[in-house]
């Protein structure tokens, strides 16, 4: 599989995430914000954001493994 296909698959997997997970994942990995910063912005706990991001990553891995 080439790099272009890998990127398309990754984008497809991200699009399939629930909106909250998608938003937090993007903030954490692409905007490089910390869990604390995201939690403060969204009015929730550090653990809530952390769990959401980790679950999003697990779901992406699962989607990509099943392609």
Residue pairs with C-beta under 8 A, 6 or more apart in sequence:
9 64
9 67
10 60
10 64
12 63
13 59
13 60
13 63
13 64
14 22
14 25
14 26
14 60
15 22
16 59
16 63
17 25
17 56
17 59
17 60
20 52
21 52
21 53
21 55
21 56
21 59
22 56
24 38
24 42
24 49
24 52
24 53
24 56
25 53
25 56
25 57
27 33
27 37
27 38
27 41
28 34
28 35
28 38
28 49
28 53
33 41
35 46
35 49
35 50
35 53
36 46
38 49
39 45
39 46
39 48
39 49
42 49
